[in-house]
Amino acid sequence: MEPRTGKRADSGRPRPSPSSRLIVEACLALMDAEGADALTFRGIGAQLGADPTALYRHFRNQDDLLLAVADHLLEEGLEGFEPSDDWRQTLRGLFIRMHKVYLSHPRAAVLATVRITRRPAEMRMIELTLTALSDAGFPPEQAVRHYRALVHFLLARSCMDATYRTLDAHTRRGDESAWSGEYAAVPAETHPHIAAAAPYLASVDDDDFDFALDLMLDAIAARAPGKG
């Protein structure tokens, strides 16, 4: 199909074709509001006031557009980021930023966190992470293994947290109240450790990403040849 430049305005002049960035931003806004079902060229075209076929100037298909959205999220997390002289602080700051971005766009994150974008922001993210691990003293093969462990943690945890945020409010309240409800009532005779921990289970912050990340960084630091 030959792409067109867009619908003609009342004056007879063709409307300018939207830029790839404008398309991605419109797609992300639609996904924030409506979820994955909004990822259609027809819906995005309507949002932009453009003929849907104009989008083919920039994206081959919907999957190509999804990869661009996924890379846009990484770009958002990288905006203004500067690595530290301390490899650990670089990784901590970078991964906390990325997790926050995913949670700010949970409906898009559910799809984006399981994809490889093959695009500039992802490549910069990988380069920053491998550089930090190299600074810690890991040779390339070991740096890659630790990189994968860290990134899989980031993506899996972000996907889980993002999915939870897409649940309806009633379901979320029911899950959250379980810690002070059903679990607080578990008898010590059958579940002594749950009973002992019950007062604390209800007070744990569901968004404890920073704590879990620090556990991973502690383990990596203990294994680092440079011990930096």
Secondary structure, DSSP 8 states (H G I E B T S, - for coil): -------B-TTS-B-----HHHHHHHHHHHHHHH-GGG--HHHHHHHHTS-GGGGGGT-SSHHHHHHHHHHHHHHHHHTT----SSHHHHHHHHHHHHHHHHHHSHHHHHHHTT----SHHHHHHHHHHHHHHHHTT--HHHHHHHHHHHHHHHHHHHHHHHHHHTS-HHHHHHHHHTTTTTTTT--TTT-HHHHHHHHHHTTS-S--HHHHHHHHHHHHHHH-TT--
